């Protein structure tokens, strides 16, 4: 009869928060949010220690059992697997942050966001956490980073916390830590965020036509004027319109098909084109250049457009 209490199917199905023993020293730890990780509880020199063996499903049941057995064998031989792990494997927070950044960067389409992600941690988190190995970081360290900016720079503080959590989530998944100390456990020690005092006002729809007339009478380039009108008519983001290309427009289908490579969700987005939107496209055809952009920069060479006028909304 097997001494093991868990099976692969049972590990998948467990949702109850807490520790679920597999027998011996191995446990499946289920956190409040439902994430799972492997923890081995051992006694070394008369003291109990928890050794993180990795997050599930990155580390499966068989692999966790194998590692746990190797640790038990080492302890029986008088060695300290926890000290060995710290000495040779566990990275500092700064190293873990850069590895996490490298893992996440291919998912981001905005280079500025990728740069900002690391710069935020370097500026706010590294002075406190940078040289600490991730398994030595405690809640008090995270609070020392967040508390000074939590009330005065709330948006920055939120981003810093999210990025610290991401780094420690990476460390958790690799078995370097047994919990994410930047998670829900510190909520009670952080004061409420100050309320946002004011938002930018939206333009009443009745005033849109007059606003576009004002823009049309300005000294902005024809391309910029047309791009703004197109944004209004399609309710798209300005970046989507600025990077729109002629080969994305399906005139017969009356659609603008934005490829997944330019969408945050990575999925093609189809925008129906009204008569007014199609009219804008027709008016800017004479601006077409080698870039293929519908609304090229004024700095790009283009044919003159002296007679260009735009249909009002």
KEKE-3310 file (N, C-alpha, C; in steps of 0.2 Angstrom, whole numbers, plus 5000, padded with zeros to 4 digits):
npx = (5004:5003:5012:5009:4999:4993:4987:4990:4978:4971:4979:4977:4963:4962:4956:4955:4961:4977:4988:4992:4995:5006:5012:5025:5037:5032:5022:5007:5004:4991:4986:4977:4972:4971:4983:4996:5009:5024:5029:5042:5043:5055:5066:5081:5095:5088:5078:5063:5061:5054:5055:5055:5049:5045:5033:5016:5008:5021:5031:5028:5019:5027:5040:5041:5041:5053:5063:5060:5063:5077:5081:5078:5087:5099:5099:5099:5111:5118:5120:5115:5102:5095:5103:5113:5105:5103:5116:5120:5110:5099:5094:5098:5086:5088:5094:5084:5074:5078:5079:5065:5060:5066:5059:5046:5047:5046:5032:5027:5023:5026:5040:5044:5037:5043:5056:5052:5047:5058:5066:5057:5058:5072:5073:5065:5063:5076:5085:5082:5078:5087:5100:5096:5094:5081:5073:5075:5068:5056:5040:5041:5051:5046:5036:5044:5048:5036:5028:5033:5029:5016:5005:5008:5012:5002:4999:5012:5016:5007:5011:5024:5022:5015:5025:5035:5028:5027:5040:5043:5033:5038:5050:5044:5038:5049:5053:5061:5056:5043:5031:5022:5027:5023:5010:4993:4994:5000:4991:4983:4992:4994:4989:4973:4972:4973:4959:4955:4955:4951:4945:4950:4939:4926:4922:4906:4895:4888:4896:4906:4907:4909:4921:4930:4929:4936:4949:4951:4952:4964:4983:4988:4994:4988:4987:4987:4975:4966:4968:4964:4950:4947:4949:4939:4928:4929:4931:4943:4960:4972:4985:4983:4977:4986:4996:4990:4988:4987:4984:4977:4964:4948:4939:4928:4922:4919:4927:4940:4954:4963:4978:4982:4995:4996:4988:4983:4978:4982:4974:4966:4957:4942:4935:4921:4917:4910:4901:4906:4919:4925:4925:4935:4946:4946:4949:4962:4970:4979:4990:4997:5012:5028:5029:5017:5008:4992:4990:5003:5018:5020:5033:5037:5041:5029:5015:5008:4994:4984:4970:4963:4949:4939:4925:4912:4907)
npy = (4994:5011:5025:5037:5051:5060:5062:5065:5070:5074:5084:5093:5096:5101:5115:5121:5132:5132:5119:5104:5088:5076:5066:5060:5073:5082:5095:5102:5118:5129:5145:5160:5166:5155:5150:5138:5129:5120:5114:5109:5103:5102:5096:5104:5103:5103:5113:5118:5120:5128:5123:5129:5121:5125:5132:5126:5123:5122:5115:5098:5085:5073:5077:5086:5076:5069:5079:5082:5070:5069:5080:5075:5064:5071:5078:5067:5063:5072:5085:5102:5106:5117:5128:5125:5128:5141:5146:5143:5145:5154:5169:5187:5201:5210:5203:5194:5202:5207:5195:5192:5203:5201:5189:5194:5204:5201:5200:5213:5227:5239:5249:5259:5256:5244:5249:5258:5249:5242:5254:5260:5250:5251:5263:5265:5252:5245:5251:5247:5233:5227:5221:5210:5193:5184:5175:5180:5192:5201:5205:5218:5223:5226:5235:5245:5250:5254:5262:5276:5282:5279:5287:5299:5298:5289:5282:5279:5271:5260:5254:5251:5241:5231:5227:5223:5212:5204:5200:5193:5183:5176:5171:5163:5154:5147:5141:5148:5155:5154:5161:5175:5190:5202:5202:5200:5200:5211:5221:5226:5234:5245:5262:5268:5272:5289:5298:5301:5317:5324:5321:5322:5331:5325:5329:5336:5328:5336:5346:5342:5343:5357:5358:5351:5359:5370:5364:5361:5374:5378:5379:5366:5351:5345:5331:5328:5334:5326:5314:5316:5318:5305:5297:5302:5298:5284:5280:5275:5272:5285:5281:5269:5274:5283:5274:5267:5258:5258:5246:5239:5243:5239:5242:5238:5230:5239:5241:5243:5234:5230:5223:5209:5211:5224:5226:5227:5215:5206:5201:5202:5216:5223:5237:5245:5256:5271:5282:5294:5292:5285:5295:5303:5295:5295:5308:5309:5302:5307:5310:5299:5290:5282:5275:5269:5273:5279:5291:5300:5307:5325:5327:5318:5316:5321:5323:5338:5345:5355:5357:5351:5347:5343:5332:5337:5331)
npz = (5000:4996:5003:5000:5000:4991:4974:4956:4951:4962:4967:4957:4959:4972:4981:4993:5005:5013:5021:5013:5016:5009:5014:5025:5024:5015:5008:5000:4997:4998:4993:4998:4986:4978:4972:4970:4979:4982:4998:5009:5025:5037:5050:5056:5064:5076:5074:5066:5049:5034:5017:5002:4987:4974:4963:4959:4943:4939:4945:4946:4955:4955:4953:4964:4975:4972:4974:4988:4994:4991:4999:5012:5012:5012:5024:5033:5031:5038:5032:5027:5017:5015:5018:5009:4997:4999:4998:4985:4975:4977:4971:4973:4976:4966:4956:4953:4949:4937:4930:4930:4923:4910:4907:4906:4896:4882:4880:4881:4871:4871:4872:4880:4892:4896:4899:4909:4919:4925:4929:4938:4949:4951:4956:4967:4974:4974:4983:4996:4994:4985:4987:4995:4997:4989:4998:5010:5011:5020:5026:5032:5025:5012:5016:5020:5008:5002:5011:5012:5000:4998:5002:4996:4983:4975:4963:4958:4969:4969:4957:4960:4970:4963:4954:4963:4968:4956:4954:4966:4964:4953:4960:4969:4961:4957:4968:4977:4987:5000:5001:4995:5000:4997:4995:4999:5012:5017:5016:5027:5034:5026:5023:5017:5000:4994:4989:4971:4966:4955:4938:4921:4911:4900:4883:4880:4869:4860:4858:4850:4836:4835:4841:4832:4821:4826:4828:4814:4809:4814:4814:4813:4805:4789:4790:4804:4808:4801:4807:4820:4818:4813:4824:4832:4825:4825:4838:4843:4850:4851:4847:4840:4828:4824:4819:4810:4794:4776:4771:4780:4779:4774:4761:4754:4763:4772:4784:4796:4799:4813:4816:4826:4831:4834:4844:4862:4867:4858:4848:4833:4829:4823:4816:4812:4798:4796:4785:4786:4791:4781:4772:4777:4775:4761:4758:4763:4754:4745:4753:4754:4756:4755:4767:4770:4780:4785:4790:4789:4796:4796:4793:4784:4767:4755:4743:4738:4746:4743:4741:4751:4760:4774:4778:4788:4805)
capx = (5000:5007:5012:5008:4992:4990:4988:4990:4971:4969:4983:4973:4957:4962:4956:4954:4967:4981:4993:4989:5001:5007:5015:5032:5038:5030:5015:5005:5002:4986:4986:4970:4970:4971:4989:4998:5016:5026:5033:5044:5044:5060:5070:5088:5098:5083:5074:5059:5061:5050:5059:5050:5051:5042:5025:5013:5010:5028:5034:5023:5019:5033:5046:5042:5043:5060:5067:5059:5067:5084:5083:5078:5093:5105:5098:5101:5119:5121:5120:5109:5100:5092:5109:5116:5101:5104:5122:5122:5105:5094:5096:5096:5080:5089:5095:5077:5070:5081:5076:5058:5059:5068:5054:5040:5048:5043:5025:5026:5024:5028:5047:5044:5034:5048:5061:5049:5046:5064:5068:5053:5061:5078:5073:5061:5064:5082:5089:5080:5078:5091:5105:5094:5092:5073:5071:5076:5064:5050:5035:5043:5056:5042:5033:5049:5048:5030:5025:5035:5026:5009:5000:5010:5012:4999:5000:5019:5016:5004:5015:5030:5020:5014:5031:5038:5024:5028:5047:5042:5029:5043:5054:5039:5037:5055:5055:5066:5052:5037:5025:5023:5026:5021:5003:4987:4996:5002:4985:4981:4998:4995:4983:4969:4974:4969:4954:4957:4952:4947:4947:4949:4932:4925:4918:4899:4895:4885:4901:4911:4908:4912:4928:4933:4930:4942:4955:4952:4955:4971:4989:4990:4995:4982:4987:4985:4968:4962:4969:4960:4943:4946:4949:4932:4923:4930:4932:4949:4965:4976:4991:4980:4975:4993:5000:4986:4991:4982:4983:4972:4957:4945:4934:4922:4918:4919:4931:4947:4956:4969:4981:4984:5002:4996:4983:4986:4976:4985:4969:4964:4951:4938:4932:4916:4919:4904:4902:4911:4926:4927:4926:4941:4951:4946:4952:4969:4974:4984:4995:5000:5019:5031:5028:5010:5003:4986:4991:5010:5020:5021:5040:5038:5039:5022:5013:5004:4987:4981:4963:4960:4944:4936:4918:4911:4904)
capy = (5000:5017:5029:5044:5053:5064:5060:5071:5072:5077:5090:5098:5098:5104:5122:5123:5136:5128:5114:5097:5084:5071:5060:5062:5080:5086:5098:5106:5124:5133:5152:5163:5167:5149:5148:5132:5128:5114:5116:5103:5104:5098:5099:5104:5105:5104:5118:5117:5125:5126:5123:5130:5117:5127:5133:5121:5117:5122:5109:5093:5080:5068:5081:5088:5071:5068:5084:5081:5064:5071:5084:5071:5060:5075:5079:5061:5062:5078:5091:5106:5107:5124:5132:5124:5131:5149:5148:5142:5145:5159:5176:5193:5204:5214:5198:5191:5207:5207:5189:5193:5208:5197:5184:5197:5209:5199:5201:5220:5230:5246:5249:5263:5252:5239:5253:5261:5244:5242:5260:5260:5246:5253:5270:5264:5246:5242:5254:5243:5226:5225:5216:5205:5187:5184:5171:5184:5198:5200:5210:5224:5226:5228:5241:5251:5253:5257:5267:5283:5285:5276:5292:5305:5296:5283:5278:5276:5266:5254:5251:5248:5235:5226:5224:5218:5206:5200:5197:5188:5178:5173:5168:5158:5148:5143:5138:5151:5158:5150:5165:5182:5194:5209:5201:5202:5200:5218:5226:5229:5239:5251:5266:5269:5277:5295:5298:5305:5323:5327:5318:5326:5332:5323:5334:5334:5326:5341:5351:5339:5346:5364:5357:5349:5365:5374:5361:5362:5381:5379:5378:5359:5348:5341:5324:5328:5336:5321:5309:5317:5317:5298:5295:5303:5294:5277:5278:5271:5275:5289:5277:5265:5278:5286:5269:5264:5258:5258:5239:5237:5246:5235:5247:5235:5227:5245:5239:5244:5228:5232:5217:5208:5213:5231:5226:5225:5208:5201:5198:5206:5220:5225:5243:5247:5262:5275:5286:5300:5289:5283:5301:5305:5291:5297:5314:5309:5297:5311:5311:5293:5289:5275:5272:5265:5275:5283:5298:5301:5313:5330:5328:5314:5319:5320:5327:5344:5344:5362:5358:5346:5349:5337:5332:5338:5325)
capz = (5000:4995:5009:4998:5001:4985:4967:4952:4950:4968:4967:4952:4961:4978:4981:5000:5008:5019:5019:5012:5017:5004:5018:5026:5025:5009:5008:4995:5000:4993:4996:4998:4979:4974:4969:4974:4979:4986:5004:5013:5032:5040:5056:5055:5071:5081:5072:5060:5043:5028:5011:4996:4982:4968:4962:4955:4940:4936:4948:4947:4961:4955:4954:4971:4979:4971:4978:4995:4996:4991:5005:5017:5012:5014:5031:5036:5031:5041:5028:5027:5011:5015:5018:5002:4992:4999:4996:4978:4971:4978:4969:4976:4973:4960:4950:4952:4946:4930:4926:4929:4917:4904:4905:4904:4891:4875:4880:4880:4864:4872:4874:4886:4898:4898:4902:4915:4923:4928:4932:4944:4954:4953:4960:4974:4978:4975:4989:5002:4993:4980:4989:4999:4993:4989:5003:5016:5011:5024:5025:5034:5020:5007:5019:5020:5001:5000:5015:5011:4994:4998:5003:4992:4976:4975:4957:4958:4974:4966:4952:4963:4973:4958:4951:4968:4968:4951:4955:4971:4961:4950:4965:4972:4956:4956:4974:4981:4993:5001:5001:4992:5006:4995:4993:5003:5019:5020:5015:5033:5036:5021:5023:5011:4995:4994:4983:4966:4967:4949:4932:4915:4909:4893:4880:4878:4862:4856:4857:4846:4829:4835:4843:4826:4817:4829:4826:4807:4808:4817:4810:4813:4798:4787:4793:4811:4808:4799:4812:4826:4816:4812:4831:4835:4821:4826:4845:4844:4853:4846:4845:4834:4822:4821:4816:4805:4788:4771:4770:4786:4777:4769:4759:4752:4769:4777:4790:4797:4803:4816:4817:4833:4833:4837:4849:4868:4869:4853:4844:4828:4831:4817:4817:4806:4796:4794:4779:4788:4792:4774:4768:4779:4772:4754:4758:4764:4750:4742:4758:4754:4755:4755:4774:4770:4785:4783:4793:4789:4799:4792:4792:4779:4760:4752:4738:4741:4747:4744:4740:4755:4765:4778:4779:4795:4808)
cpx = (5004:5006:5010:5000:4989:4991:4988:4983:4969:4972:4979:4967:4956:4961:4956:4961:4970:4986:4990:4994:5000:5010:5023:5033:5035:5023:5013:5002:4997:4985:4979:4968:4969:4977:4992:5006:5018:5030:5035:5046:5049:5063:5077:5091:5093:5078:5070:5060:5057:5055:5054:5053:5048:5035:5022:5009:5017:5032:5028:5024:5026:5039:5047:5044:5050:5064:5066:5063:5075:5086:5083:5085:5099:5105:5100:5108:5122:5122:5114:5107:5097:5098:5113:5112:5102:5111:5123:5116:5101:5097:5094:5089:5082:5091:5088:5073:5072:5079:5069:5057:5061:5063:5048:5041:5045:5036:5023:5027:5026:5035:5048:5042:5039:5054:5058:5049:5052:5066:5064:5056:5068:5078:5070:5062:5071:5086:5088:5081:5083:5096:5103:5092:5084:5070:5071:5072:5058:5046:5037:5048:5051:5038:5037:5049:5042:5027:5027:5031:5019:5004:5002:5010:5009:4999:5007:5019:5013:5008:5021:5028:5018:5020:5035:5035:5026:5035:5046:5038:5034:5048:5050:5039:5043:5057:5059:5062:5046:5030:5027:5022:5024:5013:4998:4989:4998:4997:4984:4986:4998:4988:4979:4972:4970:4965:4956:4952:4948:4950:4946:4942:4932:4921:4911:4899:4892:4890:4907:4912:4911:4920:4932:4934:4935:4948:4956:4954:4962:4977:4991:4990:4989:4981:4985:4978:4964:4962:4964:4952:4942:4946:4942:4927:4923:4931:4938:4954:4969:4982:4989:4979:4982:4997:4996:4989:4985:4980:4978:4965:4954:4939:4928:4918:4917:4921:4938:4949:4963:4972:4982:4990:5002:4991:4985:4984:4979:4981:4967:4957:4948:4934:4927:4917:4912:4906:4907:4918:4929:4929:4933:4947:4952:4950:4960:4973:4980:4990:4999:5007:5022:5030:5022:5006:4998:4987:4999:5012:5021:5029:5042:5037:5032:5020:5009:4997:4983:4973:4959:4955:4941:4929:4917:4907:4896)
cpy = (5006:5022:5036:5045:5057:5061:5066:5074:5076:5084:5096:5101:5102:5112:5125:5126:5132:5123:5107:5092:5078:5065:5062:5070:5085:5088:5102:5112:5128:5140:5154:5164:5161:5146:5142:5132:5122:5117:5109:5106:5099:5101:5098:5107:5107:5110:5117:5122:5123:5128:5124:5125:5119:5128:5127:5125:5117:5116:5104:5089:5076:5072:5084:5082:5069:5073:5083:5075:5065:5075:5080:5066:5064:5077:5073:5060:5068:5084:5095:5109:5115:5129:5131:5128:5139:5150:5148:5144:5152:5166:5181:5196:5207:5209:5195:5196:5207:5201:5189:5197:5205:5192:5188:5202:5207:5200:5208:5222:5237:5246:5253:5260:5248:5243:5255:5255:5243:5248:5261:5256:5248:5259:5269:5258:5243:5245:5250:5235:5223:5220:5210:5199:5186:5180:5175:5190:5196:5206:5217:5227:5229:5235:5246:5254:5257:5263:5274:5286:5283:5282:5298:5304:5289:5279:5275:5270:5259:5250:5247:5241:5230:5223:5220:5212:5201:5197:5192:5182:5173:5168:5162:5152:5144:5140:5141:5154:5153:5154:5171:5187:5201:5208:5204:5203:5206:5223:5230:5235:5245:5255:5266:5274:5283:5295:5303:5311:5325:5322:5323:5326:5329:5329:5332:5333:5332:5346:5348:5342:5353:5363:5355:5355:5369:5371:5362:5369:5382:5378:5371:5356:5345:5334:5323:5329:5330:5315:5310:5316:5309:5295:5296:5299:5286:5275:5274:5275:5279:5285:5272:5268:5281:5281:5265:5264:5257:5250:5236:5239:5241:5239:5244:5232:5233:5244:5241:5238:5229:5225:5216:5210:5220:5232:5224:5217:5203:5198:5204:5210:5224:5231:5245:5254:5266:5279:5291:5298:5287:5289:5304:5302:5293:5303:5314:5304:5301:5312:5304:5293:5282:5272:5268:5268:5279:5290:5299:5307:5318:5331:5323:5317:5317:5324:5333:5342:5351:5362:5353:5349:5342:5338:5333:5332:5327)
cpz = (5000:5001:5007:4998:4995:4979:4963:4951:4956:4969:4963:4955:4968:4978:4988:5002:5013:5016:5018:5011:5012:5008:5019:5028:5019:5009:5002:4998:4995:4997:4995:4991:4975:4971:4973:4973:4983:4992:5007:5020:5035:5046:5055:5061:5076:5080:5066:5055:5037:5022:5005:4990:4975:4968:4958:4950:4938:4939:4949:4953:4961:4956:4961:4976:4978:4975:4985:4998:4996:4997:5011:5018:5014:5021:5035:5036:5034:5038:5029:5020:5010:5015:5011:4997:4993:4996:4988:4973:4971:4976:4974:4973:4966:4954:4948:4948:4938:4926:4925:4923:4911:4902:4903:4898:4884:4875:4879:4873:4865:4875:4880:4892:4900:4901:4909:4921:4928:4932:4938:4950:4956:4957:4967:4978:4979:4981:4995:5000:4989:4981:4993:4995:4994:4995:5010:5017:5015:5023:5027:5029:5014:5010:5019:5014:5000:5004:5014:5005:4993:4998:4998:4985:4975:4969:4956:4963:4972:4961:4955:4967:4968:4955:4956:4968:4962:4951:4960:4969:4957:4954:4968:4967:4955:4963:4978:4987:4994:5001:4997:4997:5004:4993:4998:5010:5022:5019:5022:5036:5032:5022:5017:5007:4995:4988:4978:4966:4961:4943:4926:4913:4901:4890:4878:4871:4857:4854:4852:4840:4830:4837:4837:4822:4820:4827:4818:4805:4811:4812:4810:4806:4796:4790:4800:4812:4806:4804:4818:4824:4815:4819:4833:4831:4823:4833:4846:4848:4848:4843:4839:4828:4819:4817:4811:4798:4782:4770:4775:4784:4772:4767:4757:4758:4774:4784:4790:4802:4806:4818:4824:4836:4836:4842:4856:4869:4864:4849:4839:4830:4824:4819:4811:4805:4793:4787:4780:4788:4785:4770:4771:4776:4764:4753:4759:4760:4746:4747:4758:4752:4756:4762:4774:4776:4782:4785:4794:4793:4794:4790:4786:4772:4758:4747:4741:4741:4748:4744:4745:4760:4768:4779:4787:4798:4808)
residu = (UNK:UNK:UNK:UNK:UNK:UNK:UNK:UNK:UNK:UNK:UNK:UNK:UNK:UNK:UNK:UNK:UNK:UNK:UNK:UNK:UNK:UNK:UNK:UNK:UNK:UNK:UNK:UNK:UNK:UNK:UNK:UNK:UNK:UNK:UNK:UNK:UNK:UNK:UNK:UNK:UNK:UNK:UNK:UNK:UNK:UNK:UNK:UNK:UNK:UNK:UNK:UNK:UNK:UNK:UNK:UNK:UNK:UNK:UNK:UNK:UNK:UNK:UNK:UNK:UNK:UNK:UNK:UNK:UNK:UNK:UNK:UNK:UNK:UNK:UNK:UNK:UNK:UNK:UNK:UNK:UNK:UNK:UNK:UNK:UNK:UNK:UNK:UNK:UNK:UNK:UNK:UNK:UNK:UNK:UNK:UNK:UNK:UNK:UNK:UNK:UNK:UNK:UNK:UNK:UNK:UNK:UNK:UNK:UNK:UNK:UNK:UNK:UNK:UNK:UNK:UNK:UNK:UNK:UNK:UNK:UNK:UNK:UNK:UNK:UNK:UNK:UNK:UNK:UNK:UNK:UNK:UNK:UNK:UNK:UNK:UNK:UNK:UNK:UNK:UNK:UNK:UNK:UNK:UNK:UNK:UNK:UNK:UNK:UNK:UNK:UNK:UNK:UNK:UNK:UNK:UNK:UNK:UNK:UNK:UNK:UNK:UNK:UNK:UNK:UNK:UNK:UNK:UNK:UNK:UNK:UNK:UNK:UNK:UNK:UNK:UNK:UNK:UNK:UNK:UNK:UNK:UNK:UNK:UNK:UNK:UNK:UNK:UNK:UNK:UNK:UNK:UNK:UNK:UNK:UNK:UNK:UNK:UNK:UNK:UNK:UNK:UNK:UNK:UNK:UNK:UNK:UNK:UNK:UNK:UNK:UNK:UNK:UNK:UNK:UNK:UNK:UNK:UNK:UNK:UNK:UNK:UNK:UNK:UNK:UNK:UNK:UNK:UNK:UNK:UNK:UNK:UNK:UNK:UNK:UNK:UNK:UNK:UNK:UNK:UNK:UNK:UNK:UNK:UNK:UNK:UNK:UNK:UNK:UNK:UNK:UNK:UNK:UNK:UNK:UNK:UNK:UNK:UNK:UNK:UNK:UNK:UNK:UNK:UNK:UNK:UNK:UNK:UNK:UNK:UNK:UNK:UNK:UNK:UNK:UNK:UNK:UNK:UNK:UNK:UNK:UNK:UNK:UNK:UNK:UNK:UNK:UNK:UNK:UNK:UNK:UNK:UNK:UNK:UNK:UNK:UNK:UNK:UNK:UNK:UNK:UNK:UNK:UNK:UNK:UNK:UNK:UNK:UNK:UNK:UNK:UNK:UNK:UNK)
# end
